[in-house]
Amino acid sequence: MQLVVIWIAYHTQEKRKKRLTKPQKAVRKNAWLGEGYYFWTDEIDAYRWGYSSKCQTGYFEIYKSELDSGNILDTVFNEEYYNFWLAQIEKVAKVIFKKTNSKPTVKEVNDYFKERGIWDEVDGIRFQDLPTKQEYLLVKDFFYRKRIQIVVYNDKIILKFIFHRDSKC
């Protein structure tokens, strides 16, 4: 019997006339890990993303989700997965650099992964960056807090998706 671990995550979108019934797939060229459904693990990050990037309509919405984490590559808390993920990115970057003699863009790296089905065996990836805005930190000049996101490639692991809250920009 396989233990199912459910992660709570938040999806942010600009407010529309009708509430969403499922998350919107990110297809932007600079999406960190390519096309997929992006979620924040902390509600505060979902809110900040809405306020900074989802204000086209003057309001944004946050949806709360439950994700089956069983087949997600956890590059944040699993050192083995992180080292594997890092090696894949650097290997691809070197291949592209060798062909083009310039550093690849995020899109070029993700296109390479997609064309070769590199992430086809996983349902998603949990990854992190560090916030760089001073106003989000309690300690001056110390960027200690991770911003953790999950990109979901297989929407079947999205077990629940419900409206959580909205906010004015």
N, C-alpha and C positions, 0 to 999 in steps of 0.2 A: 504494500500500500504506500503510495507516494504522498508525502506531506505537501499540501498546498498552502503556500504562504501568500497572503493577500497584502498588497501594498495599497495604501490610500494615496491618491495623487490628484492634482488639480490641473484643469485645462482652461486656458484663458482665450476668449475671442471677443471681438467687437460685438456690441449688442445689435441684434437684428430684429426684424418685426416679429419673427417666430423664434421661440427658444429652440435650441439644438436638441436633437434626439440622439446624436452621436457626435464624437469629436470631429473637427475639421482636420484633414490631412495637410500637413505643411509640404509645400512644393517649391518653396523659395530656393533660388540658386545657392544661397549661403546658409541653408539649414545645416547645422553642425554635423548631423549624421544622416543627411539625405532625407528623402521623402519618408514621411511617417507621421504618426500622431504623437505630438509632444505634450508632456505633462511635467509639472513641477511637483516636488515632494513636499514642499512647504507652502502653505497658503500665502504667506507674506511675499514670497517670490512670485507667485501667480498674480497677486495684486499689483506688485511693482511692474511686472511685465505688461499687465493690462494698462496701467497708467502711462507707461513709457512707449508702448508699441501697438496698442489696440484701441486707439481713440478716434478712429475715422468717423464714427457716428456720434461721438460725444459721450458715449457710455461704453462700458465693457462688462462682460459677464464671466463669472468663474463657475466651472462645473466640477463637481466632486466625483471621483471615479474610484473603483476598486479594480486592481490589476492582479492577475495571476502571475506571480513572479517566478514560477518554476523554470522557465526557459529564457530568462533575461540574463544577459551578460552583465554582471555587476562590476563595473570598473572602478567603483567608488570604494567599496568595502572589501572586495576580494582581490588580494594581491596577485594571485595567479591570473585571474581574468584581466586585471589591469595591465600586467606585463604582456600578455598575449595581445590585447587591444593596441597598446603602444607599439609593439613590434610590427603589427599589421599596418598601422598608419605610417610608421617610418619607412617600412619596406616599400609601400606604394609611393610615398613621396620621393624616395630615391629613384625608383623606376621612372616616374614622370620627369624628374629633374634631369635624369640621364638623356631622355628623349628630347626635352625642350630647352635645356640649359637655363631653366628658371624655376623658382619655387612654385609648386602647384597651388591652386586655389582650393578652398574647401569643396567647391563644386566638382573640380577635376578629380579630387581624391574620392569623393562619394560616387561619381560616375564610374570610376574604375571599380570600386567595390560592387556597384550594382551590375555592371556589365559582366562581371565574373562570378556573381552570386556569392560573394564572400560572407555576407551576413544572412544568407538564406537558412542557415541551420539554427538561428536564434530568433526568438519572437520580439526581442527588443534589446536595448542597451541602456543601462543606468550610468550616467556620467556626470561630471561636475566641473564647475569653474569657480573662480573666486570673484566676488563683487569688487569693483574698483571705485565705488562712490563713497566718499567719506560719510555722507549723511546716513548711510545705512549701518554704520558701525558704532559700537559703543566705546571703542578704544581708538584713539587717534592714530592714524598711520599704521594700523595693524589689521591687515586683511585676513582675518582668521576664519571667517564663516564661509563654508561651502555653499554654493547654489547648486542644487542637485536637480537634474532633469532626467526624464525617462523618455526615450523615443520607442514607440511601439510600431513594429512592422506588421505584425499579425493581429488584426483587430479582434480576433476571437478571444484574446486574453483580457479584453476589456469587459469585465463582468458586470459592472454597474456604471452608469453615466447619468448623473442627475444635476439639475440646476442647484447651485449653492448660494450665490449672491450676485448682485450687480453693483456697479458703482459709476458715478459721474467722473468724467476725466477732469 
